[in-house]
Amino acid sequence: MTDKPILRALRGEVLPTPPVWMMRQAGRYLPEYRATRAKAGDFLSLCYTPELAAEVTLQPIRRYGFDAAILFADILLVPQALGLDLRFVQGEGPRLSTVTDAAGVAALRPLDAIHDTLHPVYETVRILAGALPPEVTLIGFAGAPWTVATYMVAGRGTPDQGPAHRMKDTDRAAFVALIDRITTATIEYLDAQVQAGAEVVKLFDSWAGSLKGADFDDFALEPARRIIAELKRRHPALPVIAFPREAKERYVGFAGAVGADAVAIDNSVAPDWAAAHVQVSGCVQGNLAPHHLVNPADLEAETRRIVDAFSGGPHIFNLGHGITPDADPDNVHRMLAAIRG
Ligand SMILES: Cc1c2[nH]c(c1CCC(=O)O)Cc1[nH]c(c(CCC(=O)O)c1C)Cc1[nH]c(c(CCC(=O)O)c1C)Cc1[nH]c(c(C)c1CCC(=O)O)C2
């Protein structure tokens, strides 16, 4: 049995102080991140240079003593490994070549080939596994198939995921084939991260909230269930965190339905409601609104409200979404003081 606080919470233990980390904790709000990114040249070079990716992963651990480190990489590396062109345009976000029909799905690279692109990520994990303090848990991650598909179909981020919805509704067979290709690639990608030393994996389904009714079952729930079942078949003790962002009432029972050990919730969910309806079935991660780290007027009060609401069950403190570049690094210390006392 291990004593790392994150692993204890994921096993269902209720700790006197919740363990804590932050989505996007290695990021542009930190001057040391911006310096290392400048050294790498651009964001993708940073992702694919293991020594530098490991360095930015460790920076927030050194500065704040978080309980978990999350591998520095991006969910869009999988589409790139499947053969799409990917670039990040400064100030605009990602741009990819697109997959919009059956021929596009058929042209994706075969499953075995993904490691040709992704092997530097596994090296980053290996460096981190040997460099982290013993009480810190190393989290690997991937995008969930629906969210990854929304970028592959549109070639960019979209406000309503319209292009992916249209492909799903007009060319169902090709869309199902695309989800299947992402699902199998994600299993091999996460398996390789675990073999390299990731102790927990997290699935980011940032756009799960735009799936309704049976579509939510088919494209948020079922692919996550398949990925987790296969990973746990290969690694029975592996804890998994699922993040079906903006799932609202579908957060209820989600972890159990997909076989995850914890569900991460966004900040549109009231902590008291989530404690009563979601945490009753297991560990919950979340859910401070990131804007409190920009404008800290209610930072301590909101942090305490979340800690108190979830104090009766297993809880990992986190934000409801990633910390933003305009956040003040000192506010993170204030948040930690409010959690840890
Ligand atoms: C949708 C999504 C992406 N990437 C990710 C998601 C899912 C989570 C979410 O909803 O935020 C996940 C992600 N992206 C990044 C991580 C690393 C780990 C972490 O610190 O959380 C993780 C887990 C680094 C990153 N990924 C990105 C940055 C900023 C890049 C930079 O340095 O310029 C970082 C630190 C870039 C990125 N990557 C992506 C977009 C849309 C963008 C551009 C928008 C932005 O700039 O924030 C795709």
The ligand as an ORCA input file, in Angstrom:
! r2SCAN-3c Opt
* xyz 0 1
  C      -8.933     21.050    -25.391
  C      -7.545     20.744    -24.849
  C      -6.311     21.029    -25.514
  N      -5.306     20.575    -24.674
  C      -5.836     20.045    -23.536
  C      -7.245     20.093    -23.639
  C      -8.227     19.504    -22.663
  C      -8.368     20.323    -21.425
  C      -9.017     21.662    -21.638
  O     -10.224     21.690    -21.935
  O      -8.301     22.673    -21.476
  C      -5.144     19.417    -22.413
  C      -3.820     19.917    -22.013
  N      -3.049     20.892    -22.590
  C      -1.885     21.038    -21.886
  C      -1.874     20.072    -20.849
  C      -0.660     19.829    -19.981
  C      -0.879     19.470    -18.611
  C      -1.455     20.542    -17.714
  O      -0.676     21.377    -17.199
  O      -2.682     20.502    -17.445
  C      -3.098     19.394    -20.901
  C      -3.643     18.311    -19.978
  C      -0.812     21.989    -22.163
  C      -1.104     23.174    -22.995
  N      -1.794     23.206    -24.190
  C      -1.771     24.472    -24.711
  C      -1.030     25.310    -23.820
  C      -0.690     26.761    -24.078
  C       0.390     26.745    -25.101
  C       1.394     27.879    -25.026
  O       2.359     27.797    -24.233
  O       1.220     28.812    -25.821
  C      -0.608     24.498    -22.757
  C       0.247     24.908    -21.580
  C      -2.360     24.884    -26.014
  C      -3.685     24.355    -26.395
  N      -4.052     23.032    -26.388
  C      -5.375     22.911    -26.766
  C      -5.850     24.202    -27.090
  C      -7.266     24.511    -27.538
  C      -4.799     25.095    -26.874
  C      -4.786     26.574    -27.184
  C      -5.515     27.357    -26.165
  C      -4.591     27.811    -25.087
  O      -3.570     28.392    -25.456
  O      -4.898     27.612    -23.892
  C      -6.110     21.637    -26.847
*
